[in-house]
Amino acid sequence: MKFRFISYGIKYYEAVGELAPKHDFLFNLRDLSNPFWVPELKEKHGLELEIQDFFAKDDSIQLRLDKISDLVNDFIEDALKNSYRSDVDDITFAFRCTGGKHRSVYFAQSVFEKMQKMFENRDINPETGKKIAFEVEHVDLPRYLEVTS
C-alpha cells in the first residue's frame, strides 16, 4: 500500500475552473501565515531553510502540523490493519495553499518525512502482508524553480 503526499496551489486549479490533482484527503492551508507577503521570503519555497525557519517559529503552524500528522498517522495505522481495504492500493493526502510554493510544500514534505520515520521499521504489515511505501510530490513547485540547461 502506498501513501502519497502532494502539495499544490489552488490558483492553478479550482480558482480557474480546472480539476485539482487527484487526492483522497485534502488539507487546506490558506488560513495560515503566508511567507509570500514577507519580501525576503517571497521568492523562496517550502523546501528551503528560510521558509522552514519561518514556519518553525510560528506556534499556530506547528500546532496545525502536529494535528494533521496525528490524524494522518491514525488513518495510516487503521488502513494497514483494515483487511477490508484490500482493494485500495494508494491513498493520497493533498496539501493546498494559494500558489503551491510555501505552505503546502512545507506541510506535505513535513508530514511525509514524519510518516516515513514513524513507519520506517514497518515495511510489511504483519497482519495483512501489505507493503508500506511513501511518496511525496510537489505538483506546482517546478513552476517556480529556474530551468537551467
C-alpha distance (Angstrom), angle and dihedral (degrees) to the residues before:
residue distance angle dihedral
M1 . . .
K2 3.79 . .
F3 3.79 125.7 .
R4 3.79 113.7 -159.1
F5 3.79 127.1 -163.1
I6 3.79 117.3 -162.9
S7 3.79 134.6 179.0
Y8 3.77 125.2 -156.7
G9 3.79 143.9 158.7
I10 3.80 121.8 -112.2
K11 3.81 91.5 -146.3
Y12 3.82 90.5 70.7
Y13 3.80 95.7 48.4
E14 3.80 128.6 15.0
A15 3.81 94.2 22.5
V16 3.82 90.9 59.6
G17 3.80 98.2 36.9
E18 3.81 96.9 -97.2
L19 3.78 125.8 130.9
A20 3.78 115.5 -101.4
P21 3.80 119.1 -121.7
K22 3.80 111.0 -78.0
H23 3.79 112.5 -85.3
D24 3.79 141.3 154.8
F25 3.80 98.1 -151.4
L26 3.78 128.9 28.4
F27 3.79 129.6 -157.2
N28 3.79 112.6 -167.8
L29 3.81 111.4 -152.5
R30 3.77 100.3 175.2
D31 3.81 92.8 110.2
L32 3.83 92.8 63.3
S33 3.81 128.3 91.1
N34 3.78 110.4 -73.7
P35 3.82 120.3 -144.4
F36 3.81 87.7 -158.6
W37 3.82 86.9 84.8
V38 3.82 93.1 54.1
P39 3.82 104.5 85.8
E40 3.82 96.4 -145.4
L41 3.83 91.3 48.3
K42 3.81 100.6 41.0
E43 3.81 94.8 93.1
K44 3.82 94.9 42.7
H45 3.82 123.7 89.7
G46 3.79 136.0 -141.7
L47 3.80 95.7 -92.6
E48 3.80 92.7 58.3
L49 3.79 122.2 96.6
E50 3.81 95.0 -123.7
I51 3.81 91.3 58.6
Q52 3.79 92.5 43.5
D53 3.82 89.4 52.2
F54 3.81 90.9 48.2
F55 3.81 90.7 55.0
A56 3.82 94.9 39.6
K57 3.82 90.0 60.3
D58 3.80 93.5 53.6
D59 3.81 111.6 86.5
S60 3.81 93.9 -163.6
I61 3.80 90.9 55.1
Q62 3.79 92.4 47.9
L63 3.81 90.3 48.8
R64 3.83 90.7 51.7
L65 3.81 90.5 46.7
D66 3.81 90.9 51.8
K67 3.82 92.6 47.9
I68 3.80 93.1 48.8
S69 3.81 91.8 45.6
D70 3.81 90.9 51.4
L71 3.80 91.2 48.5
V72 3.81 93.3 48.6
N73 3.80 91.7 45.4
D74 3.81 91.5 51.6
F75 3.79 91.2 48.0
I76 3.81 92.9 49.6
E77 3.81 91.6 48.4
D78 3.80 89.6 51.3
A79 3.80 94.1 44.7
L80 3.79 92.1 51.9
K81 3.80 92.7 50.5
N82 3.79 96.6 43.4
S83 3.80 108.7 92.2
Y84 3.81 89.9 -170.6
R85 3.80 89.3 71.1
S86 3.79 92.0 67.2
D87 3.81 91.6 117.8
V88 3.82 92.3 59.0
D89 3.80 113.1 89.0
D90 3.77 100.2 173.3
I91 3.77 138.9 15.9
T92 3.79 121.9 -161.0
F93 3.79 125.7 -151.7
A94 3.81 111.6 -163.4
F95 3.78 126.1 -158.1
R96 3.80 114.6 -160.2
C97 3.78 131.8 -167.9
T98 3.78 131.7 153.7
G99 3.80 102.0 -81.6
G100 3.79 105.0 9.6
K101 3.79 91.9 -121.4
H102 3.82 112.0 97.0
R103 3.82 120.3 10.2
S104 3.79 100.9 28.7
V105 3.82 92.6 44.3
Y106 3.80 92.2 49.4
F107 3.81 93.3 48.0
A108 3.80 97.1 43.3
Q109 3.80 91.6 48.1
S110 3.82 93.5 44.5
V111 3.80 95.3 49.0
F112 3.81 91.1 43.5
E113 3.81 90.9 53.4
K114 3.82 92.8 45.8
M115 3.81 92.1 50.8
Q116 3.80 92.4 46.8
K117 3.78 89.3 53.0
M118 3.82 94.7 44.5
F119 3.79 92.4 50.9
E120 3.82 99.9 33.4
N121 3.80 92.6 113.7
R122 3.78 93.9 45.4
D123 3.78 105.1 71.9
I124 3.79 89.8 146.0
N125 3.77 125.1 31.9
P126 3.83 105.4 -128.5
E127 3.81 93.5 -148.5
T128 3.80 98.9 52.6
G129 3.79 104.9 14.3
K130 3.81 89.8 -126.0
K131 3.77 115.7 152.5
I132 3.79 116.2 -129.4
A133 3.79 120.3 -137.3
F134 3.78 132.3 169.9
E135 3.80 128.9 -157.1
V136 3.79 134.2 178.0
E137 3.79 128.4 -160.3
H138 3.78 128.4 179.5
V139 3.78 98.6 -155.6
D140 3.80 99.4 -169.7
L141 3.80 101.4 28.8
P142 3.85 93.1 93.8
R143 3.83 87.8 64.0
Y144 3.81 87.9 68.0
L145 3.78 101.7 39.5
E146 3.77 120.0 92.9
V147 3.75 114.7 -110.7
T148 3.78 112.0 -135.1
S149 3.77 126.9 -177.3
